[in-house]
Amino acid sequence: MPHAHEKQKLLIPRKKDRRIKLTPEQRIEIRENAEGLSNYKLAEKYGVSKRLVQFIRHPERQAKNLQDRHDRGGTMKYYDKEKHRETMKDHRQYKKELYDKNELVKSDSTDSQ
């Protein structure tokens, strides 16, 4: 039986969404890189991977990476069914906790994006 938040199509507010690692403002700062830092130093500063910083600074590399992955057979190459099941269970539990605290937003709200 689906959870109430799944039936009502409620979303996690952007500030509470654990899947989002950087704010749009931080992405702009990385893209502009006014301090002239290396990818490694930027990644260290924002607490993300060097690869994410590289993809933000050079979107064409991300597009090429996605195309290469697609050519190799997609993202299923390293898919671990059990790990995915556990991750989804954890995410649903987190979303239920937010629902119980009344912190989820309607899908048409601008705060969710």
Summary of the structure (lengths in Angstrom):
residues: 113
radius of gyration: 17.6
end to end distance: 27.5
largest distance: 52.2
contacts: 231
relative contact order: 0.19
helix: 65%
strand: 4%
